[in-house]
Amino acid sequence: MLIVLFFKCMTALLNPVYRRGENIKWRLVCYTMVMFSLATVLTTIKLDLESIGYIDNRNFPGATTSWTEVGYLRSIYLKAVNIVPNVAFIASGWLADGFLVSSLFDVVLTRTGV
């Protein structure tokens, strides 16, 4: 779904039919690419870690009977391979919030004539 939404956004941003005579908004194109990259990194690393934790290391020492707590995943909690998707998640949230706030300011400034 992520790939489909990315390509639909890029089509809308780059296709001259949707732009109504305006120039390409390169800031939005770059923003869309960065958000897609962050979401892809987050998804692929997290899915890989879940696979390694639940399948490859299912008998790792410290594992409990609960499926939500796997000893291997707790042992790598502070390693870079686990921190990168967490940072990507936080950064994508900040970027999404920043986009909404900047859009709100654009609308307010346009309506007030500033």
Secondary structure by P-SEA (a helix, b strand, c coil): caaaaaaaaaaaacccccccccccaaaaaaaaaaaaaaaaaaaaaaaaaaaaaaccccccccccccccccaaaaaacccaaaaaaaaaaaaaaaaaaaaaaaaaaaaaaaaacc
